[in-house]
Amino acid sequence: MERVSTDHPEDSGRTDRWQSLVAGAFLLEETLASKEGPGDASGALPPALRYLDSLLEVFPSSLDPVEDFEGYAVRRMALALRRALEQGGR
């Protein structure tokens, strides 16, 4: 059965991308938990950057903020977090 967004029933992709957002967050959390232990936290950077990259694929640059403000907001947040992590990792 095809999933349908309650926001826009004609666009089932919206539901899938929110599920991708949440599933990715859980996966990142599990990945980081498996790396916990003594030492520096730099091992957390690659999985976090990969997660943000995957979000940027799910929420592409073609998003129109007028038509999809929530998706646009997620994309802007992911870009800002990615940049902050890259600068902090140097």
PyMOL commands that set and color helices and strands:
alter all, ss='L'
color gray80, all
select helices_A, chain A and resi 13-34+41-58+69-88
alter helices_A, ss='H'
color red, helices_A
deselect
rebuild
show_as cartoon
